[in-house]
Amino acid sequence: MRITTTLKKAFTALFTAAVSFGAVSQAQADTLRIGYQKDSLALIKAKDSLEKHLSEKGVDVKWTEFPGGPQLLEGLNVGSIDFGVTGETPPVFAQAAKADLIYVAHDASSPTSEAIVVPKNSPITNVADLKGKKVAFNRGSNVHYLIVRALQEAGLKYSDIEPAYLPPSDARAAFERGSVDAWVIWDPYLAAAEQQLGARILRDATGLADNHEFYLSNGTYAKNNPEVINILVEQIRHAGEWIKANVDQATKEFAPVFGLSEGIIKTTIERHHYDTQVISPEVAIGQQKIADVFTDLKLIPVKLNIDDVVWKPAQ
């Protein structure tokens, strides 16, 4: 299908360019390049604790913001970043396109942090009403899987809707204009749509998708820098524990970072579960189910084995 061909060509072209220019991480790297979105890593970035800890090991940190998980993983694949965080679906599409990635760790399930929303006065009252409607979402992102599962639950096929593949900022503009009927999105964009636009949640991911956030590394970087990867996971876990224990303080500190109200940021923090852990067999199985769904839909061309790209710290 078009989505598979397009994504595969894009990753292939970017990978070729990376090889041509030698854009890969080197052993004993003295700079760690982290990709982030408006997500948990952005909150951790604001604390500066990661930079302080890694500087003791002689490692500088460089941050690059991306609009979504698929774009971040393109950067990971070509070697412009070494580490990043995405939702569940982007690494599946990236692995299918033969990207050089490794699942390093994950945050606990946060199903209420993503949802299908409609305008407050929309006549749409349930997912079944989306048949024949235009639905905006970032293709290959975590919410791509959510819309697929929600349609299945409602007895609809993916082909029953008209997808509008848009990154969050463009999707919000289309949603506000009324040029799409629904929007599938994650926090903090979700909380912002609720509180600023009065958007109504049609269905969140509860019972449909775990909505883990995954921390991923360029495979070459992880192989050459296992100590840095272990420090990263440890520091991300500590930062998450601080955020959970200090919601009000974290809200005040992070609202200016995102340029959003404290109400939006507090909702985002409260809906996200920060318990960062290395990848368990159960979580890998969950990712395998997602990969199999997209294979069955022929949105990715091959059957994947998720365990092939899971970080094994003991090794």
Buried (B, 14 or more C-beta within 10 A) or exposed (E): EEBBEEBBEBBBEBBEEBEEEEBBBEEEBEEBBBBBBBBBBBBBBBBEBBBEBBEEEEBEBEBEBBBBBBBBBBBBBBBBBBBBBBBBBBBBBBBBBEBBBBBBBBBBBBBBBBBBBBBEEBEBEEBBBBEEBBBBBBBBBBBBBBBBBBBBEBEBEEEBBEBBBBBBEBBBEBBBEEEBBBBBBBBBBBBBBBBBBEBBEBBBBEEBBBBBBBBBBBBBBBBBBBEBBBBBBBBBBBBBEBBBEEEEEBBEBBBEBBEBBEBBBBBBBBBBBBEBEBBEEEBBEBBBEBBBBBBEBEBBBEEBEBBEBBBEEEE
